[in-house]
Amino acid sequence: MTNSAVINFRSNPQTKIRVERLAKMTKRPASFYYNYLLDEYLDDLEDIFLAEEVVKNIRSGKEKTYTLAEVESELGL
């Protein structure tokens, strides 16, 4: 038995058409392709969007940066 959840979201009409066409041509459910896309690209999206948040925090002064010399000194290198 697999653990799964139902998630509803809106995609743009062109994407929906493309996924449905691919599903029909390959005789797989559209959910297979949506899950594949999420599995393949979620790590990259997390990296991109979380990095953007860090940059915003650094620029606004909410997050401190350290020089290489400071890090080496702290680690005793």
Secondary structure, DSSP 8 states (H G I E B T S, - for coil): ------------HHHHHHHHHHHHHHT--HHHHHHHHHHHHHHHHHHHHHHHHHHHHHHHTSS----HHHHHHHHT-
